[in-house]
Amino acid sequence: MNRKLEDIFKNAKNVDLILLLNTGNEDPNFLYLTEFESGLFENNILLTKRDRMELLTNSLEYETALKQKNKIMDVVNIKDSNEMSNMLKKEIEGKTIGLNMDFLPSRSLGIIKKFKPRRIVNISEAFAKARVIKDEVELKKMRIANSITKKAFKEIPKYFKEGITEKKIAARFNYLMAYNGSDKEAFDTIVSFGKNSALPHHFPDNTKLANNSIVLIDAGAKYKNYCADLTRTFFFKPDKTSTKYKKMSEIYETVYKAQQIGLEKAVEDEDGKDVHAAAAEFINTAHGGKYKGRFIHSLGHSIGIETHDPGASFSQQNVKLKKNMVISDEPGIYIVGFGGVRIEDDVLIGKKKSVFL
């Protein structure tokens, strides 16, 4: 836990105190620091100093917090709004306060200003820099999340049958992740049959599965707050003599090779934008360029407590890769009216060689 505080305050040097204010949702940085795995903590406040944390909570969450708190955390049961105001005035007045402005609603910012801080600093970037490098505890959780998701992918084909809907396969996949140990889904599971697979963010509907069709599933388990993000593409009862299958197979092999190119190039000190460019160039030139322009999204993004952890989309900005970052490697080819293929794995960045989690 001290490592996390040190990294954050290293990037927020002039801040006296960091306030993380939950609303109806938990700030992901609140989960990063507390490592709480249960409880809602709505409208709770975490006061973070360089060596201590103090959680201002209420009777609904007090006992839950006590069971989960670490050695450098104090938990205070705030009885009413007056007590909260007095506590905040004491802590904030005259100090330089760090706030996660990427999460905080403007209404909450207005409330904090009433307590007369000397200055308010946006520390969103400080958290982003700390969270992008995973320690061994975080990596263990992410490996388990990946393992759970891969088990579900291994088991799901037995439920494919002609006429089943995308919604039913999505529900079954979510059940399989839960059965294998997931706390919840990292994001809404995507299931796409046939032509729908050409839409990267298609939501499962009542489309029915037909023979000789693509089945694309993009899903991830969440385990102890940490996410997996994987995609697999299957062929259901393929007619290997058909033109359609031959085209599907060619697209799949092209995407698979592009993913391997991404994995080989994504190492420490490489620029993420260049990793994307290498995979995209392969797709654009393969088979005489027939799939040029069909790879329509970024090859990778950072993964952690959030499916899209702080960090840039690699196709759009320069992102220097560092050891122990975890990124996605997810090339795809999409042809509207026909279908699409995406293959995605989570990659642990190494010094000279990176590996799939």
Stockholm file with secondary structure:
# STOCKHOLM 1.0

chainA/1-357         MNRKLEDIFKNAKNVDLILLLNTGNEDPNFLYLTEFESGLFENNILLTKRDRMELLTNSLEYETALKQKNKIMDVVNIKDSNEMSNMLKKEIEGKTIGLNMDFLPSRSLGIIKKFKPRRIVNISEAFAKARVIKDEVELKKMRIANSITKKAFKEIPKYFKEGITEKKIAARFNYLMAYNGSDKEAFDTIVSFGKNSALPHHFPDNTKLANNSIVLIDAGAKYKNYCADLTRTFFFKPDKTSTKYKKMSEIYETVYKAQQIGLEKAVEDEDGKDVHAAAAEFINTAHGGKYKGRFIHSLGHSIGIETHDPGASFSQQNVKLKKNMVISDEPGIYIVGFGGVRIEDDVLIGKKKSVFL
#=GR chainA/1-357 SS CHHHHHHHHHTSTTCSEEEEECCSSCCHHHHHHHCCCSCCCTTCEEEECSSCEEEEECTTTHHHHHHHCCTTEEEEECCSHHHHHHHHHHHHTTSEEEECTTTCCHHHHHHHHTTCCSEEEECHHHHHHHHTSCCHHHHHHHHHHHHHHHHHHHHGGGGCCTTCBHHHHHHHHHHHHHHTTCSEESSCCEEEEGGGGGSTTCCCCSCBCCTTEEEEEEECEEETTEECCEEEEEEESCCTTSHHHHHHHHHHHHHHHHHHHHHHHCCTTCBHHHHHHHHHHHHHHGGGGTTTTCCCSCSCCBCSSSSSCSSCCTTTSCCBCCTTCEEEECCEEEETTTEEEECBEEEECCSSCCEEC
#=GC SS_cons         CHHHHHHHHHTSTTCSEEEEECCSSCCHHHHHHHCCCSCCCTTCEEEECSSCEEEEECTTTHHHHHHHCCTTEEEEECCSHHHHHHHHHHHHTTSEEEECTTTCCHHHHHHHHTTCCSEEEECHHHHHHHHTSCCHHHHHHHHHHHHHHHHHHHHGGGGCCTTCBHHHHHHHHHHHHHHTTCSEESSCCEEEEGGGGGSTTCCCCSCBCCTTEEEEEEECEEETTEECCEEEEEEESCCTTSHHHHHHHHHHHHHHHHHHHHHHHCCTTCBHHHHHHHHHHHHHHGGGGTTTTCCCSCSCCBCSSSSSCSSCCTTTSCCBCCTTCEEEECCEEEETTTEEEECBEEEECCSSCCEEC
//
